[in-house]
Amino acid sequence: MEVVIRSVKVISSVQKVYRIGLRRSHTKPSNLSYIHNIGKHPLVYRTIGQELARVADECGDREAIVSVDEQKRLTFAQIRSEADRLAAGFQTLGLARGDRVGIWAPNVISWPVVMFAAARAGIILVALNPAYEAAEMQFCLQKVGIKTLVTSESFRSQSYHEKLLKIVPELEKSSGKIHSSKFPSLSSIIIDSEKHFPGTLRLCDVTDMATATQISAIEDQQKQISPDTGCNIQFTSGTTGMPKAALMKHFGFVNNGIHIGNRNELYQKRLCMQVPFFHAFGTVITVMACLSHKATIVIPATMYNPEKSLRAIRDEQCSVIYGTPTMYVDLVNKQREMNLELKAEIAVTGGALCSPQLFKDMKKELGLKKVKTVFGMTENTAVSFNTLYEDTDEQILETVGHVQDHIEVKVIDAEGNLVPFGTPGELCVRGYFTMLRYWDEEQKTSEALVDGWLHTGDQFVLQADGYGRIVGRLKEMIIRGGENIFPKEIENFLATCPQIAEAHIVGVPDERLGEEMCAFVRLRSGSEIFTPDDIRAYCKGKISFFKIPRYIEIVTEFPKTLSGKIQKFKLQEQFKVKSKN
């Protein structure tokens, strides 16, 4: 008990100094929208692998990850041990520093082990959405030249092996070493299963491949890996409709995790993680922040399930909850049914703004003391704005938080000039946490990163006190339950349907998800009997389930400007009128 009391005193003192540092850090030579938030605590020059070693040395016996569905638990020491065995196994397979290993799996305990193994071997981890269909996976494999793919048996009752056979037919007759003209880089597929699948390796067998000498050599290799090198690739869709592959560095992962954990008060807490591992919310805001702050990640289910989340919060005594606003809508409703005795104190939300009513419901029904927000994007290692320790309800509800430590932010007009504080413009960020580049996309990289400034595409208002608000999106991104969906991608896909002449996607309000998609579709001549259900059937199995429009309206023409551009705001107005009738 004495140790706990001392820990609380230390954290309280740090928080007090930290708040003072924030107030003094703003440089305001004018009223223009620029802030450099000089953090009170210095950045650290470490890799992910070195950070794991530090924590494992300091508190190896402490529980790091709990997977309730799988009934598995790992301490920090066990994670390092498992990661090093797998890292040595990867090297035995022929993976070298800088190679790409993909992971295509739901929230299983092996996910972070694979992430740390890749980092300890100097390999770049490619985080893949578990909901991807075969065609989407084909694009990702080819785009970044994945050499080894680690996957689970299935996701939502769909076999990953069967999906892979559609795009890599050579797999079935492979003896573990893949030779495919379509995927020249791909050499092996590893499945986390006790079963043997044709052409693949089992994860447990790869872990057992290396000798004790090879495993012990992994620690010695850590000093040879630079914090400035790439560690992770995340696919982020763009308005062109084709995903871009953002390459992130160790330095950004480690330090953003540290400062996110500071703001979210994670030190030695137990955290219920509802968000997916593959997303930046999972890899950085959760895994890295919890690692640096010696916090325990509790995975309530391999796939999001509000009832399992509530039971895990209660049974595992979680004091912190992570989720999107949509997840909290479900948690609140389910808690009203179950009325469990919970001890959670803090909820962190991201992906979309939390409504005032939901904020009140979360505090009341879940018994929370605080609700915090995080805001950022994949290309800046997850978080650029974050709630402070003692923010008011107004600050939490009306802003996306305060500028994160050690970064610069500015808001500019169309000509690139700073706008006054409180004036809308495009948000740009600069600092240690920005991506290295888009993989094999030199032009898009140069458009996004200008003189070190990352242009976010968000229409934003920056306040002089360091807090910010989203006004809109320069890009037509739709946020559906925390999932970022880009209309152009869906429009391009629908255009491949033989019966569809033209399709346009707009975001429409949804009480639970925040936004839903409505597709306005013009059919080809002779296809007038094609129905919305036929369109949904065409989508199923070809694009992820969350990209299939909930609403589909068949139209004969579209509202356009004199120059021929579609007026999407009028389509949204049409939807509102129809929904009222």
C-alpha positions as CSV (number, residue, x, y, z in Angstrom):
1,M,0.0,0.0,0.0
2,E,2.9,2.3,0.7
3,V,4.2,1.9,-2.8
4,V,0.9,2.9,-4.3
5,I,0.7,6.0,-2.1
6,R,4.1,7.1,-3.2
7,S,3.3,6.5,-6.8
8,V,0.2,8.7,-6.5
9,K,2.2,11.5,-4.9
10,V,4.8,11.4,-7.7
11,I,2.2,11.5,-10.4
12,S,0.4,14.3,-8.8
13,S,3.6,16.4,-8.5
14,V,4.5,15.7,-12.2
15,Q,1.0,16.7,-13.3
16,K,1.3,20.0,-11.4
17,V,4.7,20.9,-13.0
18,Y,3.4,19.7,-16.3
19,R,0.5,22.1,-16.3
20,I,2.8,25.0,-15.4
21,G,5.1,24.0,-18.2
22,L,2.2,24.1,-20.7
23,R,1.2,27.6,-19.7
24,R,4.7,28.9,-20.2
25,S,5.4,27.1,-23.5
26,H,3.3,29.1,-25.9
27,T,5.1,31.5,-28.0
28,K,2.7,34.2,-29.2
29,P,4.4,37.0,-31.0
30,S,1.2,37.9,-32.8
31,N,-2.5,36.8,-32.9
32,L,-1.8,34.4,-35.8
33,S,-2.6,30.7,-35.5
34,Y,0.8,29.2,-34.6
35,I,1.8,27.5,-31.4
36,H,4.9,25.6,-30.4
37,N,4.2,23.6,-27.3
38,I,7.6,22.9,-25.7
39,G,7.0,20.0,-23.5
40,K,8.2,20.0,-19.9
41,H,9.7,16.5,-20.2
42,P,12.3,15.8,-22.9
43,L,11.9,13.4,-25.7
44,V,13.8,10.1,-25.5
45,Y,15.9,8.6,-28.2
46,R,14.8,4.9,-28.1
47,T,13.4,2.3,-30.5
48,I,10.3,0.3,-29.7
49,G,12.6,-2.7,-28.9
50,Q,14.6,-0.7,-26.4
51,E,11.5,0.6,-24.8
52,L,10.2,-2.9,-24.3
53,A,13.5,-4.0,-22.8
54,R,13.5,-1.0,-20.4
55,V,10.0,-1.9,-19.1
56,A,10.7,-5.6,-19.0
57,D,13.8,-5.0,-16.9
58,E,12.0,-2.6,-14.5
59,C,8.8,-4.6,-14.0
60,G,9.0,-7.9,-15.8
61,D,6.6,-9.7,-13.6
62,R,3.9,-7.1,-14.1
63,E,0.9,-8.2,-16.2
64,A,1.1,-6.6,-19.6
65,I,-1.7,-8.1,-21.7
66,V,-4.9,-10.1,-20.8
67,S,-7.0,-11.7,-23.6
68,V,-10.3,-12.6,-22.0
69,D,-11.7,-14.5,-25.0
70,E,-8.5,-16.5,-25.4
71,Q,-8.0,-16.9,-21.7
72,K,-4.3,-15.9,-22.0
73,R,-2.1,-13.6,-20.0
74,L,1.4,-12.3,-20.6
75,T,3.7,-10.3,-18.4
76,F,6.2,-7.7,-19.8
77,A,9.0,-10.2,-19.4
78,Q,7.0,-12.9,-21.2
79,I,6.2,-10.5,-24.1
80,R,9.9,-9.7,-24.5
81,S,10.8,-13.4,-24.4
82,E,8.1,-14.4,-26.9
83,A,8.9,-11.4,-29.1
84,D,12.6,-12.3,-29.2
85,R,11.9,-16.0,-30.1
86,L,9.6,-14.9,-32.9
87,A,12.1,-12.2,-34.0
88,A,14.8,-14.9,-34.3
89,G,12.3,-17.1,-36.1
90,F,11.7,-14.3,-38.6
91,Q,15.4,-14.0,-39.3
92,T,15.6,-17.8,-39.7
93,L,13.0,-17.5,-42.4
94,G,15.2,-15.0,-44.2
95,L,13.7,-11.8,-43.1
96,A,16.2,-9.0,-42.9
97,R,16.2,-5.5,-41.4
98,G,13.9,-3.2,-43.4
99,D,11.8,-6.1,-44.8
100,R,8.0,-5.9,-44.4
101,V,6.0,-8.4,-42.4
102,G,2.2,-7.9,-42.5
103,I,-0.3,-8.8,-39.8
104,W,-3.9,-9.5,-40.8
105,A,-5.8,-10.5,-37.7
106,P,-8.4,-9.4,-35.2
107,N,-7.6,-8.5,-31.5
108,V,-5.7,-11.6,-30.4
109,I,-2.9,-11.6,-27.9
110,S,-0.4,-12.6,-30.6
111,W,-0.9,-9.3,-32.4
112,P,1.3,-7.1,-30.1
113,V,3.8,-10.0,-29.8
114,V,4.2,-9.9,-33.6
115,M,4.5,-6.1,-33.4
116,F,7.3,-6.2,-30.9
117,A,9.0,-9.1,-32.6
118,A,9.2,-7.1,-35.8
119,A,10.5,-4.1,-34.0
120,R,13.2,-6.1,-32.1
121,A,14.3,-7.6,-35.5
122,G,14.4,-4.2,-37.2
123,I,11.6,-5.3,-39.5
124,I,8.8,-3.0,-40.6
125,L,5.3,-4.2,-39.4
126,V,2.5,-3.6,-41.9
127,A,-0.8,-3.3,-39.9
128,L,-3.7,-4.6,-42.0
129,N,-7.5,-4.2,-41.4
130,P,-8.8,-7.7,-40.4
131,A,-12.0,-6.9,-42.4
132,Y,-10.1,-6.6,-45.7
133,E,-11.5,-8.7,-48.5
134,A,-9.2,-10.6,-51.0
135,A,-8.9,-7.7,-53.5
136,E,-8.0,-5.2,-50.8
137,M,-5.4,-7.6,-49.4
138,Q,-3.9,-8.1,-52.9
139,F,-3.4,-4.3,-53.2
140,C,-1.6,-4.1,-49.8
141,L,0.6,-7.1,-50.4
142,Q,1.8,-5.6,-53.8
143,K,2.0,-2.0,-52.7
144,V,4.6,-2.4,-50.0
145,G,6.2,-5.7,-51.0
146,I,5.2,-7.7,-47.9
147,K,7.7,-10.6,-47.5
148,T,5.9,-12.5,-44.8
149,L,2.2,-12.4,-43.8
150,V,1.1,-13.4,-40.3
151,T,-2.6,-14.1,-40.0
152,S,-5.3,-15.8,-37.8
153,E,-7.6,-18.6,-38.8
154,S,-10.6,-16.4,-39.5
155,F,-12.5,-13.2,-38.9
156,R,-16.3,-13.0,-38.7
157,S,-16.5,-16.7,-39.7
158,Q,-14.5,-16.0,-42.9
159,S,-11.4,-18.1,-43.4
160,Y,-8.3,-16.1,-44.1
161,H,-6.7,-19.1,-45.8
162,E,-9.6,-19.3,-48.3
163,K,-9.3,-15.6,-49.0
164,L,-5.6,-15.9,-49.6
165,L,-6.1,-18.8,-52.0
166,K,-8.2,-16.5,-54.2
167,I,-5.2,-14.2,-54.8
168,V,-2.3,-16.6,-54.2
169,P,-3.4,-19.9,-55.8
170,E,0.2,-21.2,-55.7
171,L,-0.2,-21.3,-51.9
172,E,-2.1,-24.6,-52.0
173,K,0.8,-26.5,-53.5
174,S,3.5,-24.6,-51.8
175,S,5.8,-26.4,-49.3
176,G,6.1,-23.3,-47.0
177,K,8.2,-21.3,-49.5
178,I,5.9,-19.3,-51.8
179,H,6.8,-18.5,-55.4
180,S,4.3,-16.2,-57.0
181,S,4.8,-14.0,-60.1
182,K,2.0,-11.8,-58.9
183,F,3.7,-11.3,-55.5
184,P,7.4,-11.6,-56.1
185,S,8.3,-10.3,-52.6
186,L,6.0,-12.7,-50.7
187,S,7.9,-15.7,-49.5
188,S,5.8,-17.1,-46.6
189,I,2.5,-17.0,-44.8
190,I,2.2,-17.8,-41.1
191,I,-1.1,-18.7,-39.5
192,D,-1.6,-18.4,-35.7
193,S,-3.4,-21.8,-35.3
194,E,-2.8,-25.3,-34.1
195,K,-4.1,-26.6,-37.4
196,H,-1.9,-27.0,-40.5
197,F,-3.1,-25.1,-43.6
198,P,-1.7,-26.1,-47.0
199,G,1.3,-23.9,-48.0
200,T,1.5,-22.1,-44.7
201,L,3.6,-22.2,-41.6
202,R,2.3,-22.3,-38.0
203,L,3.2,-19.3,-35.8
204,C,4.2,-21.7,-33.0
205,D,6.6,-23.5,-35.3
206,V,8.2,-20.3,-36.5
207,T,8.7,-19.3,-32.8
208,D,10.5,-22.6,-32.2
209,M,12.8,-22.4,-35.3
210,A,15.6,-20.4,-33.8
211,T,18.4,-21.7,-31.6
212,A,19.1,-20.3,-28.1
213,T,22.1,-18.5,-29.5
214,Q,20.0,-16.8,-32.2
215,I,17.4,-15.7,-29.7
216,S,20.0,-14.3,-27.3
217,A,21.5,-12.4,-30.2
218,I,18.4,-10.3,-30.6
219,E,19.1,-8.2,-27.6
220,D,22.6,-7.4,-28.9
221,Q,21.1,-6.2,-32.2
222,Q,19.0,-3.5,-30.5
223,K,21.8,-1.0,-30.5
224,Q,22.2,-1.4,-34.3
225,I,18.6,-0.3,-35.0
226,S,18.1,3.5,-35.2
227,P,15.1,5.2,-33.7
228,D,14.9,7.3,-36.9
229,T,14.2,4.2,-39.1
230,G,10.8,2.9,-40.1
231,C,8.9,0.6,-37.8
232,N,5.3,0.5,-39.0
233,I,3.2,1.0,-42.2
234,Q,-0.4,1.9,-41.9
235,F,-2.8,2.2,-44.8
236,T,-4.7,5.4,-44.9
237,S,-7.3,6.0,-47.7
238,G,-7.1,9.1,-49.8
239,T,-9.5,11.1,-51.9
240,T,-8.2,9.4,-55.0
241,G,-9.8,6.2,-53.7
242,M,-6.6,4.1,-53.4
243,P,-5.0,3.6,-50.0
244,K,-1.7,5.3,-49.2
245,A,0.9,3.5,-47.1
246,A,2.3,5.8,-44.3
247,L,5.7,4.8,-43.1
248,M,6.2,5.6,-39.4
249,K,9.4,5.7,-37.3
250,H,10.4,4.2,-33.9
251,F,11.1,7.7,-32.5
252,G,7.5,8.9,-33.2
253,F,5.9,5.7,-31.8
254,V,7.9,5.7,-28.6
255,N,7.6,9.4,-27.8
256,N,3.9,9.9,-28.8
257,G,3.1,6.9,-26.7
258,I,4.9,8.4,-23.7
259,H,3.1,11.8,-24.0
260,I,-0.3,10.2,-24.7
261,G,0.1,8.1,-21.6
262,N,0.9,11.2,-19.6
263,R,-2.2,13.0,-20.7
264,N,-4.4,9.9,-20.3
265,E,-3.0,9.1,-16.8
266,L,-2.2,5.5,-17.6
267,Y,0.6,4.9,-15.1
268,Q,0.2,1.3,-13.9
269,K,-3.5,1.3,-14.8
270,R,-5.6,-1.5,-16.2
271,L,-7.1,-0.5,-19.5
272,C,-10.1,-2.1,-21.4
273,M,-9.2,-1.9,-25.1
274,Q,-12.2,-2.0,-27.5
275,V,-10.5,-0.5,-30.5
276,P,-8.7,-2.6,-33.1
277,F,-4.9,-3.2,-32.9
278,F,-4.3,-2.5,-36.6
279,H,-5.4,1.2,-36.2
280,A,-3.2,3.9,-34.8
281,F,-5.6,4.0,-31.9
282,G,-4.5,0.4,-31.1
283,T,-0.8,0.5,-32.0
284,V,0.3,3.9,-30.5
285,I,-2.5,5.3,-28.3
286,T,-2.9,1.9,-26.7
287,V,0.1,-0.5,-27.1
288,M,2.9,2.1,-26.9
289,A,1.3,4.3,-24.3
290,C,0.5,1.3,-22.0
291,L,4.0,-0.1,-22.5
292,S,5.8,3.1,-21.5
293,H,3.5,3.6,-18.5
294,K,3.6,0.0,-17.4
295,A,-0.2,-0.3,-17.8
296,T,-2.1,-3.5,-18.4
297,I,-4.1,-3.9,-21.7
298,V,-7.2,-6.0,-21.2
299,I,-8.6,-7.3,-24.5
300,P,-12.3,-8.1,-23.8
301,A,-13.0,-9.9,-27.1
302,T,-11.3,-10.7,-30.4
303,M,-14.1,-8.6,-32.1
304,Y,-15.9,-5.7,-30.5
305,N,-18.7,-6.8,-28.2
306,P,-20.2,-4.3,-25.7
307,E,-21.4,-7.0,-23.3
308,K,-18.0,-8.6,-23.1
309,S,-16.4,-5.2,-22.7
310,L,-18.5,-4.5,-19.6
311,R,-17.8,-7.9,-18.1
312,A,-14.1,-7.4,-18.7
313,I,-14.2,-3.9,-17.1
314,R,-15.8,-5.5,-14.0
315,D,-13.9,-8.8,-13.8
316,E,-10.5,-7.4,-14.6
317,Q,-11.0,-4.3,-12.5
318,C,-10.2,-1.8,-15.4
319,S,-10.0,1.8,-14.4
320,V,-9.5,3.1,-17.9
321,I,-11.6,2.5,-21.0
322,Y,-10.7,3.1,-24.7
323,G,-13.2,3.4,-27.5
324,T,-14.9,5.4,-30.2
325,P,-18.1,7.4,-29.4
326,T,-20.2,4.6,-31.1
327,M,-18.7,2.1,-28.8
328,Y,-19.7,4.2,-25.8
329,V,-23.2,4.5,-27.1
330,D,-23.4,0.7,-27.0
331,L,-21.7,0.5,-23.6
332,V,-24.1,2.9,-22.0
333,N,-27.2,1.1,-23.5
334,K,-25.8,-2.3,-22.4
335,Q,-24.9,-1.1,-18.9
336,R,-28.5,0.1,-18.5
337,E,-29.6,-3.5,-19.1
338,M,-26.9,-5.2,-17.1
339,N,-26.3,-2.7,-14.3
340,L,-22.8,-4.2,-13.4
341,E,-20.7,-2.8,-10.6
342,L,-17.9,-1.0,-12.4
343,K,-14.8,0.7,-11.0
344,A,-13.7,2.6,-14.2
345,E,-12.6,6.2,-13.6
346,I,-11.5,7.4,-17.0
347,A,-12.8,6.9,-20.6
348,V,-10.8,8.0,-23.6
349,T,-12.6,8.6,-26.8
350,G,-11.4,9.3,-30.3
351,G,-12.3,9.0,-34.0
352,A,-15.2,11.5,-33.7
353,L,-16.5,14.1,-31.3
354,C,-18.5,13.0,-28.3
355,S,-22.0,14.6,-28.1
356,P,-23.0,16.4,-24.9
357,Q,-25.7,13.9,-24.1
358,L,-23.4,10.9,-24.6
359,F,-20.8,12.6,-22.4
360,K,-23.4,12.9,-19.6
361,D,-24.6,9.4,-20.1
362,M,-21.0,8.0,-20.0
363,K,-20.3,9.7,-16.7
364,K,-23.6,8.6,-15.1
365,E,-24.1,5.1,-16.4
366,L,-20.4,4.0,-16.3
367,G,-19.6,5.8,-13.1
368,L,-16.7,7.8,-14.6
369,K,-14.8,10.6,-13.1
370,K,-13.3,11.9,-16.4
371,V,-13.8,11.6,-20.1
372,K,-10.9,12.5,-22.3
373,T,-10.4,12.9,-26.0
374,V,-7.6,12.3,-28.5
375,F,-7.3,13.8,-31.9
376,G,-4.8,13.3,-34.8
377,M,-4.2,11.2,-37.8
378,T,-2.2,8.2,-38.9
379,E,0.4,10.3,-40.6
380,N,1.3,12.0,-37.3
381,T,1.6,8.8,-35.2
382,A,-1.9,9.1,-33.9
383,V,-2.2,12.2,-31.6
384,S,-1.6,15.9,-32.1
385,F,-4.3,17.2,-29.6
386,N,-5.2,15.6,-26.3
387,T,-7.2,16.4,-23.2
388,L,-5.3,17.8,-20.3
389,Y,-5.5,16.7,-16.7
390,E,-8.2,19.0,-15.4
391,D,-10.0,20.2,-18.5
392,T,-13.6,21.5,-18.0
393,D,-16.6,19.8,-19.5
394,E,-16.8,22.7,-22.0
395,Q,-13.2,22.1,-23.1
396,I,-13.8,18.4,-23.6
397,L,-17.1,18.8,-25.4
398,E,-16.3,21.7,-27.6
399,T,-12.6,21.1,-28.5
400,V,-10.5,18.1,-29.6
401,G,-8.1,18.9,-26.7
402,H,-4.9,20.8,-26.2
403,V,-1.8,20.8,-28.5
404,Q,0.4,17.7,-27.6
405,D,3.9,18.1,-26.2
406,H,6.9,19.0,-28.3
407,I,5.1,19.8,-31.5
408,E,4.2,22.8,-33.6
409,V,0.8,23.5,-35.1
410,K,-0.4,26.2,-37.4
411,V,-3.6,27.0,-39.3
412,I,-3.3,28.4,-42.8
413,D,-5.5,29.8,-45.6
414,A,-5.6,28.5,-49.2
415,E,-2.4,30.6,-50.1
416,G,-0.5,29.1,-47.2
417,N,-0.7,32.2,-44.9
418,L,-1.3,32.0,-41.2
419,V,-4.9,32.9,-40.2
420,P,-5.7,34.7,-36.9
421,F,-6.5,32.6,-33.9
422,G,-10.2,31.6,-34.0
423,T,-10.3,31.7,-37.8
424,P,-10.9,28.5,-39.8
425,G,-8.2,27.2,-42.1
426,E,-6.2,24.1,-42.8
427,L,-4.4,22.5,-39.8
428,C,-0.7,21.7,-40.3
429,V,1.5,20.0,-37.8
430,R,5.3,19.6,-37.5
431,G,7.5,17.7,-35.1
432,Y,9.1,14.4,-34.1
433,F,5.9,12.5,-34.7
434,T,5.3,13.0,-38.4
435,M,5.6,10.1,-40.9
436,L,8.8,9.5,-42.8
437,R,6.9,9.3,-46.1
438,Y,4.1,7.5,-48.1
439,W,5.6,4.3,-49.4
440,D,6.5,4.5,-53.1
441,E,4.5,7.8,-53.4
442,E,7.0,10.5,-53.9
443,Q,4.5,13.1,-55.3
444,K,1.9,12.5,-52.6
445,T,4.6,12.7,-49.9
446,S,5.8,16.0,-51.2
447,E,2.2,17.3,-51.3
448,A,1.5,16.2,-47.7
449,L,4.9,17.1,-46.2
450,V,6.1,20.6,-47.0
451,D,9.1,22.0,-45.2
452,G,8.5,19.4,-42.5
453,W,4.9,20.5,-42.1
454,L,2.3,17.8,-42.5
455,H,-0.8,19.2,-44.2
456,T,-3.7,17.3,-42.5
457,G,-6.6,18.4,-44.8
458,D,-8.7,19.2,-41.8
459,Q,-10.5,22.5,-41.6
460,F,-9.7,23.6,-38.2
461,V,-9.8,26.5,-35.6
462,L,-6.9,27.0,-33.3
463,Q,-7.4,29.0,-30.1
464,A,-4.7,31.1,-28.5
465,D,-4.8,28.9,-25.4
466,G,-3.7,25.8,-27.4
467,Y,-7.1,24.1,-27.8
468,G,-8.5,23.3,-31.2
469,R,-11.8,22.6,-32.9
470,I,-12.6,20.8,-36.1
471,V,-14.8,22.9,-38.4
472,G,-15.1,20.5,-41.3
473,R,-13.0,18.4,-43.6
474,L,-11.3,19.7,-46.7
475,K,-11.4,16.1,-47.9
476,E,-14.8,14.4,-48.1
477,M,-14.0,11.9,-45.4
478,I,-16.9,10.2,-43.6
479,I,-16.4,9.0,-40.0
480,R,-18.7,6.1,-39.4
481,G,-18.4,4.8,-35.9
482,G,-14.7,5.9,-35.8
483,E,-13.9,4.3,-39.1
484,N,-12.6,6.7,-41.7
485,I,-14.3,6.2,-45.1
486,F,-13.5,8.1,-48.2
487,P,-16.4,8.4,-50.7
488,K,-14.2,8.3,-53.8
489,E,-13.0,4.8,-53.0
490,I,-16.6,3.5,-52.7
491,E,-17.7,5.5,-55.8
492,N,-14.9,4.0,-57.8
493,F,-15.9,0.5,-56.7
494,L,-19.6,1.0,-57.4
495,A,-18.6,2.1,-60.9
496,T,-17.3,-1.4,-61.6
497,C,-20.9,-2.8,-61.3
498,P,-22.2,-3.4,-64.9
499,Q,-25.7,-2.0,-64.0
500,I,-24.5,1.3,-62.5
501,A,-23.8,4.3,-64.6
502,E,-22.8,6.7,-61.9
503,A,-22.7,6.8,-58.1
504,H,-22.0,9.5,-55.5
505,I,-21.6,8.9,-51.8
506,V,-22.5,11.4,-49.0
507,G,-22.3,11.3,-45.3
508,V,-25.7,11.5,-43.5
509,P,-26.4,11.8,-39.7
510,D,-26.8,8.7,-37.6
511,E,-27.6,8.7,-33.9
512,R,-25.4,5.7,-33.0
513,L,-22.5,5.8,-35.5
514,G,-22.3,9.6,-35.9
515,E,-22.4,9.3,-39.7
516,E,-23.6,6.8,-42.2
517,M,-23.2,6.5,-45.9
518,C,-25.9,7.1,-48.5
519,A,-25.2,6.2,-52.1
520,F,-27.1,8.0,-54.8
521,V,-27.0,5.8,-57.8
522,R,-28.0,6.3,-61.5
523,L,-28.5,3.0,-63.3
524,R,-27.6,2.2,-66.9
525,S,-30.3,2.0,-69.5
526,G,-32.0,-1.4,-69.4
527,S,-31.1,-2.0,-65.7
528,E,-34.0,-0.2,-64.2
529,I,-35.1,-3.4,-62.3
530,F,-31.7,-3.4,-60.4
531,T,-32.6,-2.7,-56.7
532,P,-30.7,-1.4,-53.7
533,D,-30.5,-4.9,-52.3
534,D,-28.9,-6.1,-55.6
535,I,-26.3,-3.4,-55.1
536,R,-25.6,-4.5,-51.6
537,A,-25.3,-8.1,-52.8
538,Y,-22.7,-6.9,-55.4
539,C,-20.7,-5.3,-52.7
540,K,-20.7,-8.2,-50.3
541,G,-17.4,-10.0,-50.2
542,K,-15.7,-7.5,-52.5
543,I,-15.3,-4.5,-50.1
544,S,-15.2,-4.5,-46.3
545,F,-18.6,-4.6,-44.6
546,F,-18.2,-1.1,-43.1
547,K,-17.8,0.4,-46.6
548,I,-21.1,-0.9,-47.9
549,P,-23.6,2.0,-47.9
550,R,-26.5,1.6,-45.5
551,Y,-28.7,3.8,-47.6
552,I,-29.0,3.6,-51.3
553,E,-31.2,5.9,-53.4
554,I,-31.8,5.3,-57.1
555,V,-31.9,8.6,-59.0
556,T,-32.2,9.5,-62.7
557,E,-30.0,12.7,-62.4
558,F,-27.7,14.5,-60.1
559,P,-27.7,18.2,-59.0
560,K,-24.8,19.9,-60.7
561,T,-23.1,23.2,-61.0
562,L,-22.8,25.0,-64.3
563,S,-19.3,23.5,-64.6
564,G,-20.7,20.0,-64.2
565,K,-19.6,19.3,-60.6
566,I,-21.9,17.3,-58.4
567,Q,-23.5,19.3,-55.6
568,K,-23.2,16.9,-52.8
569,F,-24.8,19.2,-50.3
570,K,-28.0,19.1,-52.3
571,L,-27.9,15.3,-52.2
572,Q,-27.6,15.5,-48.4
573,E,-30.6,17.9,-48.4
574,Q,-32.6,15.4,-50.5
575,F,-31.8,12.7,-48.0
576,K,-33.0,14.9,-45.1
577,V,-36.3,15.7,-46.8
578,K,-37.0,12.1,-47.6
579,S,-36.1,10.9,-44.1
580,K,-38.6,13.3,-42.6
581,N,-41.4,12.1,-44.8
